[in-house]
Amino acid sequence: MSGLLDVLVGTVLPRVLLITALIAAGVGLANLLVEYGVVQLIARGARSLTGPANLPDEVGAAILTNTLSVTAGYGMLAEFRDRGVLDDRATLVAVVMNTFFGFVQHLITYYLPVLLPILGLRVGLLYVGTRALIALAITLTGVLAGALLLTERNVDPGAIEAEVPDRDRTTRDRFRRAGERTLRKVRGIVPRLVVIYTAVVLALEFTDLEGATTAAEPLTALFGLPGAAVPVILVFVADTTSGAIVLAPLIGESFTVRQAVVAMLLGGILSFGVSTLKRSIPFQYGIWGASFGTKVIVVNTALQVLFLSLALGAFLRLP
């Protein structure tokens, strides 16, 4: 019983509080931008992105917000979907278009300050550059999907424009209205988030995930990797930073530069099962609910695995 309590207090509670705070910040920001009419001004900067994808200009503000906080950006999109600005198809297109801008946020907070120093300049830039191109390709895929699949029936910009307030409304009134909308949204998210995240953490706590990664050994041989790649990939699947730390001293000895990048890309593909269980399901279900959250997870995962596989194939063709 004490072990269960430790997990709930030490792992679940801090994570739920953090995600709730970030979602509240994103939804609150979206509502304040709407109340002040600023969302239209910000969105003009993203018109070259949202226009070809047949998305309203306002959605550009949510997409650009991902460079500051992925959670806040998703929170803004969830708010626009709830208001009827986007239907489910348009929301999925916007989620796909988020990818590169979310990567930029991770580039600043993780890839450059953490991963690059661990891997060294040559391998680090090659791997990070590859991941950046993958993220950009997915975002452009979203733009293309919007151009082909979306029409004015999938969007309703007027759902926001109709609610832009009169200039006579006081600052206090605007903050009150934004706060009330935000509170309603967060109240709907938090219960789902607590239940789902608790279930996932407990499942991981009492399940041996190592057996799920036993496929790594035959795969390493198939891709021409040294035997040392097996423990590297196993660690990489569990934790990217730890995997990079294990790999770094082996570069130039057991691994060539190309083999090192191949090992990390392969680890990235194999890690999606674990990362989906640990992060995507609690996060996406918390924001969207189980039904639409599943669609978001499937689309995101399929595109990531597809483009990671294409990048992996390209590296395998190199001498």
N, C-alpha and C positions, 0 to 999 in steps of 0.2 A: 504493500500500500504506500509506503514511504517512497519507493522508487517511482511509482506512478505520479505521486504528488510532486516529486522533484522534476520529472519530465514536464508536467503541466506548468509549474511555476518557473522553472529554469529555461524552458525552450518555447512552449506554446504561448504563454502569456506575453513575453517580450516581443515575439514575432508578430502576434496578432495586434498588439498595441502599436507597433511600428507601422505595419501595413495600414491599419485603420487611420493613423495620423496622416499618412501620405495620401490615402484615398480622400480623406476629408479635405486635405489641402488642395488636391486637384479639383475636386468637385466645387469646393468653395471658390477657388480661383475662377473656374468656368462661370459660376453664377455671378461673381463680382464683375467679370468682364462683360457679361451680358447686361447687368444692371447699369453699367456706365457706358455701354455701347462701344467699349474698347475692342471687343472681339472682332468687330468688322475692320478696325484699323490694323490690328495685328495680322489678320487673315490676308490682307492685300499682299503682304510679303511672300505668302505661300501660294499665291494665285497661279503661278507658273507650274506648280506641282498639282494642285487640286483641280485646276481647269481641265487639263487633258484627261484626268480621271473622272470627270463628270461629278465631282463632289462640290458641295457648297464651299465658298471661300472661308466661312467660319471654321470649318473642320481643320483648316490649315493651322489654326492656333493650337488645337489639340495635338496635332502631329509635331509641330515645332516644340511644344512643351516637353516632349520626350527627351530632348537634349538636356533638360534640367532634371527631370524625374520621369522615369518610365511609368511609375505608379500614378503620378499626377496626370500624365498624358492619357493613360487608360481611363482614369476617373473622369476626365473631361469628355472623352468619347462616350462613356457610359451615360453621362448626363445628356449629351446631344441625342443619343439613341432613345432615352426615356422621354425626351421632349418631342420626339417624332421628327427631328431633323433628318435622321438616317433610318432606313429600314435595316433589316438584318444583313441583306446582301451588301449594301453600301457600308455598313459598319465593318464587315469582314474585309472589304477592300481597304478601308482606312486603317484597320489593324495591320494588314500586310504592309501598307505604306509606312507605318510607324518604324519598321525594322531598322533602317539605316540610322534614323535619328536616335533611336534607343541605343544603337551601337556607339554613336558619338558620345553619349553620356557615359557608357562603360569604358570607352577609349580614354576618356579624361580621368575617370575615377579608378580604373583597374588595369587596363591593358598597358598604358604607358608608364604609370608609376609603379606597378607591381610586376606584371608579367615580363615586360621588356628587360628590366634589370636582371631578372632571374635567368632568362634564356640567352641573354647576350644580344648584341646589336644585329648580327647577321640573321640568326635563326628567329629572333624576336620580331624583327621588321618583316621578315618573310611570312611568318605565321600571322601576325597581326594584320599585315597588308592583305593577306588572303581572306581573313575573316571580314575585313572591311569591304572587299570586293563582293563577297557573298552577301553581306547585308545590303549593299547597294543594288545588287542584282535582284534581291527579293523585293526591295522597295519599287524598283522599276517594273517588276512583274505585277505589283499591285496597281501601278499607274496604268499599265496595259490592260489589266483585268477591268479596271474602272472604265477605260475607254471602250471596251468591247461589251461589257455586261451591264453597265449602269445607264439609266435614262432618268429623265425628270420625275418619273413615277417612283424612283427609289429614294428621292430626297425631297425635303421640304424646308428650304431656307427660311420661309416665312414663319416657321415655328419659333425661330429666334427673333427675327426682325419685328414680329408683331408684339413682342414683349419688351422691346427696348423702352425704358421708362421715360416719362416726361422730364425735361430738364429742371422743372420746379421741384421735383422730389428731393428731399434732403438726404444728406450723406447717411444719417442715422436710419432713415427708411430703407435706403438701398442695402445697407449692411444687414438690416433686420430681415429683409426679404431673402437676401442671399443666404443668410444663416439658417432661416427656416427651411429653405429648399435643401441645403446641405445636410441638415440634421435628419430630414426625412430619408434622404438617400443613404446616409451612413447607417441609420437604424435598420434599413433593409439588408445591408451588406454584412454587418458585424455578426449577427447570429449564424449565418451560413459560414462565414469565415472561421468562427470559433469551432463549430462542429466538424467541418471538413479538415481543418488544419490539425485539430486534435487527433482525429482518426488516422491521418497520414503519419503524423509523428509517432504515434503508438505502433502503427504497423511497421514502420522502419526500425523502431526500437527493439521489437521482438521478432524481427525477420532477418535471416542471414542473406544479405544481398550478394555475397561473394559468388554464390553458386550461379547467380543470374549472369555473371560475366565470364563464365568458363568458355564461352564462344570465342574469347580473344585468342586463345592459343592456336587453333587451326587458321584463324584469320591472319595472324601475324606471318605464318608460313606462306599463306597464299599471296600476301602482299610483299614478300621478300624482305621482311624485317628480321633482325637478329632475335635470338631467344630472350635477350634482356628486355625486349619490347613488352613481353607479357606482364611483368610486374608494373612496368611504367604505365601501360594502358589501364590495368586494374586500378591503380591509384588515381589515374587521370579521370576515370569514370566516377570515382567517389568524390574527388575534389581536384579541380583544375590546377590550383596553385600548388598543391602537394605533388601532383603529377609532374608539373614543370620543374619543381625542385629536385625530384628524383631523376628526371631526364637530363637536366643541365650538365652535370659532370660527366655524363656518358657521351656527349656530343664530341665528335672528333676521335673517340676511342671505339665504342661499340656502335655508334650511330654516325652516319654522314648527315650533312645538313638536310638533304632531301628526305632521308629516312626519319629524321627527327620530326619534320613537319608532317610527314605521312602518319607517323605514330600518333601525333596530337589530333590530326583530323579524324583518324579512325577512332581514337578515344572519344572525340566529340560526338561522333555518330552513335557509338555504343552507350554514351552517357545519357542519351535522351530519355531512355526508360526511367532511369533514376531521377533525372532532373524534372521530368514530367510529374512523377509521384511526389517529389519533395517540394517543388515550387509551383509548377504550372497549374496543377489541379487546385490547390488551396487558393492561389491568387485569382485565377480565371473564374473558378466557380464562385468565389466570394464576390467578384465584381458583377458577373453576368448571370449567375445561376447555373445549374447543372446543364440544362439543354443547350443554351447558346454558348456557354463556356466550353462545352465539349467540342462544338464546331470550331471555336477559336483555337483550341489546343490542336485539333486535327490539322487544320490549315497551316498553322505556324510550324508544327512539327514536320509535316510533309514537305514544306518548302525548305526548311532548314536541312533536313536529311537529303533532299534532292540536290541542293546546291553544294552541300558538303561532299556528297558523293561525286559530283562533277569535278570539284576541285581536287579531290583525292585521285580520280582517274587521270586528271591532267598531270599531277605530280608523278604518278606511276609511269607515265610515258617519258619523263625526263631521264636522261642518262645518269 
